[in-house]
Amino acid sequence: MSARSERASPAGANSADRAYTPRRAARVLLVDGAGRVLLFEGFDPARPGHRYWFTPGGGLDPLESPAAGAARELAEETGLRLDPAELGESVWSDATEFSFDGTWYRQEQDFFLFRVESWQVDTTGFNDVERRSIADHRWWLPDELVASGDRFYPPELPALLTRLGLSTAGRGEASC
C-alpha cells in the first residue's frame, strides 16, 4: 500500500481557502479475465459537461471498514456480491480533493483489487445520485484508457494498473 499527498481531482480543487467535507471511501479495481478494468462514466450534476471515468466504490458508512465498504459499494453498483475478506488488503491508498454537486470534499480512499473471469454489470442497485450522475460503464484495457484521451480518476490509474501487472504492453499472440 502506498499513499500520496493530497492533490486536485475531478473538479481541480486546490485552494487552501475552501471548506472541505471530510470523507472516507473505498474503491475496487474490478478486473476481468481479459485484463480489463471496469470503469463508470460519470459527471458532476453541477457541471454535466465535465465527464470522467472512475472505479466502482464510494463513501464509507460510519464505523464501516474499507473492505466492507468496498464490498457493499461493489454489490450496489455492479451486482457482484462478495465477502469483504475476499478483497484482501488494499493495494493502494490515496487522498484527493474535489467538488461534487456543489460540495467540496477531502477524501481519503483505499483501493482493492478483485479479479473475475467475467461479469455482467447490474446497475439496478444505483442510488438516486448514481442514477443522475453515471451515464455508462465500460471494461477498459489499461493501454486503451491511456490512448483514449478521456479523463479518468485517479489520474494515476494506468500506472497503478501497470504496477499491479495489468498493462497490455507486450501482450499479443498466445503461445502454443
C-alpha positions as CSV (number, residue, x, y, z in Angstrom):
1,M,0.0,0.0,0.0
2,S,1.3,3.4,-0.8
3,A,0.0,6.9,0.0
4,R,0.4,10.2,-1.8
5,S,-0.1,13.8,-0.7
6,E,-3.4,15.4,-1.4
7,R,-3.9,16.8,-4.8
8,A,-6.6,18.1,-7.1
9,S,-9.1,15.6,-8.6
10,P,-12.3,15.7,-10.7
11,A,-13.1,19.4,-10.2
12,G,-9.5,20.6,-9.8
13,A,-9.7,21.7,-6.2
14,N,-6.5,23.2,-4.9
15,S,-7.3,26.2,-2.8
16,A,-6.4,26.3,0.9
17,D,-9.3,28.7,1.4
18,R,-12.0,26.2,0.8
19,A,-14.0,24.5,3.5
20,Y,-13.9,20.7,2.8
21,T,-16.2,18.0,4.0
22,P,-14.0,15.1,5.1
23,R,-14.9,11.7,3.6
24,R,-13.6,8.2,3.8
25,A,-14.1,6.0,0.7
26,A,-13.2,2.6,-0.7
27,R,-12.9,1.7,-4.4
28,V,-12.5,-1.5,-6.3
29,L,-10.3,-2.2,-9.3
30,L,-12.5,-4.9,-10.8
31,V,-10.5,-6.8,-13.4
32,D,-11.8,-9.4,-15.8
33,G,-10.1,-12.4,-17.3
34,A,-9.0,-10.3,-20.4
35,G,-7.2,-7.9,-18.1
36,R,-9.8,-5.1,-18.4
37,V,-10.8,-2.9,-15.6
38,L,-14.4,-1.8,-15.1
39,L,-14.9,1.9,-15.0
40,F,-18.1,4.1,-14.9
41,E,-18.5,7.2,-16.9
42,G,-19.9,9.9,-14.7
43,F,-20.3,13.7,-14.3
44,D,-20.9,16.2,-11.6
45,P,-24.6,17.2,-11.6
46,A,-23.5,20.8,-11.0
47,R,-21.2,20.5,-14.1
48,P,-22.7,18.0,-16.5
49,G,-20.2,18.7,-19.2
50,H,-17.3,17.6,-17.0
51,R,-17.3,13.8,-17.8
52,Y,-14.8,11.3,-16.5
53,W,-14.3,7.6,-15.9
54,F,-13.9,6.2,-12.4
55,T,-13.8,2.9,-10.5
56,P,-16.7,1.3,-8.6
57,G,-16.8,2.4,-5.0
58,G,-17.8,5.3,-2.7
59,G,-18.1,6.7,0.7
60,L,-17.9,4.6,3.8
61,D,-20.8,4.4,6.3
62,P,-19.9,5.3,9.9
63,L,-17.6,2.7,11.6
64,E,-17.5,0.7,8.3
65,S,-14.2,-0.8,7.4
66,P,-12.7,0.0,3.9
67,A,-13.1,-3.7,2.8
68,A,-16.7,-3.8,4.0
69,G,-17.5,-0.5,2.2
70,A,-15.8,-1.7,-0.9
71,A,-17.8,-4.9,-1.0
72,R,-21.0,-3.1,-0.3
73,E,-20.4,-0.5,-3.0
74,L,-19.4,-3.2,-5.5
75,A,-22.7,-5.0,-4.8
76,E,-24.8,-1.8,-5.1
77,E,-23.0,-0.6,-8.3
78,T,-22.3,-3.8,-10.2
79,G,-24.4,-6.5,-8.6
80,L,-21.3,-8.5,-7.7
81,R,-21.7,-9.7,-4.1
82,L,-18.7,-11.0,-2.1
83,D,-17.5,-11.3,1.4
84,P,-15.2,-8.3,2.4
85,A,-12.5,-10.8,3.3
86,E,-12.3,-11.9,-0.4
87,L,-11.0,-8.4,-1.3
88,G,-7.8,-8.9,0.8
89,E,-5.7,-5.9,1.7
90,S,-5.9,-2.6,0.0
91,V,-3.4,-2.3,-2.9
92,W,-3.2,1.5,-2.9
93,S,-4.3,4.5,-0.8
94,D,-5.0,7.9,-2.0
95,A,-6.1,11.3,-0.7
96,T,-7.9,13.7,-3.1
97,E,-10.0,16.9,-3.0
98,F,-12.9,17.5,-5.3
99,S,-16.2,19.2,-5.8
100,F,-19.4,17.2,-6.4
101,D,-22.9,18.7,-6.7
102,G,-21.8,22.0,-5.0
103,T,-20.0,20.4,-2.0
104,W,-16.2,20.3,-1.7
105,Y,-14.7,17.1,-0.3
106,R,-11.4,16.0,1.0
107,Q,-11.5,12.2,0.6
108,E,-9.1,9.5,1.8
109,Q,-9.7,6.3,-0.1
110,D,-8.4,2.8,-0.3
111,F,-8.4,0.7,-3.5
112,F,-8.9,-3.0,-3.6
113,L,-8.1,-5.4,-6.5
114,F,-10.6,-8.1,-7.3
115,R,-10.4,-10.4,-10.3
116,V,-13.4,-12.1,-12.1
117,E,-13.3,-14.2,-15.2
118,S,-16.2,-12.2,-16.5
119,W,-19.1,-10.2,-15.1
120,Q,-22.3,-8.8,-16.4
121,V,-22.7,-5.4,-14.7
122,D,-26.0,-4.9,-13.0
123,T,-26.7,-1.2,-12.0
124,T,-30.1,-1.7,-10.6
125,G,-28.6,-1.1,-7.1
126,F,-27.7,2.5,-8.0
127,N,-28.9,5.1,-5.6
128,D,-30.6,8.3,-6.8
129,V,-27.4,10.3,-7.1
130,E,-25.7,7.5,-9.1
131,R,-28.7,7.3,-11.4
132,R,-28.4,11.0,-12.0
133,S,-24.7,11.2,-12.4
134,I,-23.5,7.9,-14.1
135,A,-24.0,7.7,-17.8
136,D,-22.3,4.5,-18.8
137,H,-19.8,1.8,-17.9
138,R,-17.1,0.0,-19.8
139,W,-14.4,-2.5,-19.4
140,W,-11.0,-0.9,-20.3
141,L,-7.6,-2.4,-21.1
142,P,-5.1,-0.1,-19.4
143,D,-3.4,0.9,-22.7
144,E,-6.8,1.7,-24.2
145,L,-7.5,4.0,-21.3
146,V,-4.3,5.9,-21.8
147,A,-4.8,6.1,-25.6
148,S,-8.4,7.3,-25.3
149,G,-7.7,10.9,-24.3
150,D,-10.6,10.6,-21.9
151,R,-10.5,12.0,-18.3
152,F,-10.2,9.3,-15.6
153,Y,-9.7,9.3,-11.9
154,P,-7.5,8.7,-10.2
155,P,-5.1,10.2,-12.8
156,E,-2.5,7.6,-11.6
157,L,-4.8,4.7,-12.6
158,P,-2.8,3.5,-15.7
159,A,0.4,3.5,-13.7
160,L,-1.3,1.7,-10.8
161,L,-2.7,-1.0,-13.1
162,T,0.7,-1.5,-14.7
163,R,2.3,-1.8,-11.2
164,L,-0.3,-4.5,-10.5
165,G,0.7,-6.4,-13.6
166,L,-2.3,-5.4,-15.8
167,S,-0.5,-3.5,-18.6
168,T,-1.3,-4.9,-22.0
169,A,2.1,-3.9,-23.3
170,G,3.8,-7.0,-24.7
171,R,0.6,-9.0,-24.9
172,G,-0.1,-10.4,-28.3
173,E,-0.1,-13.8,-29.8
174,A,-0.8,-16.7,-27.5
175,S,2.0,-19.2,-27.2
176,C,1.3,-22.9,-28.1
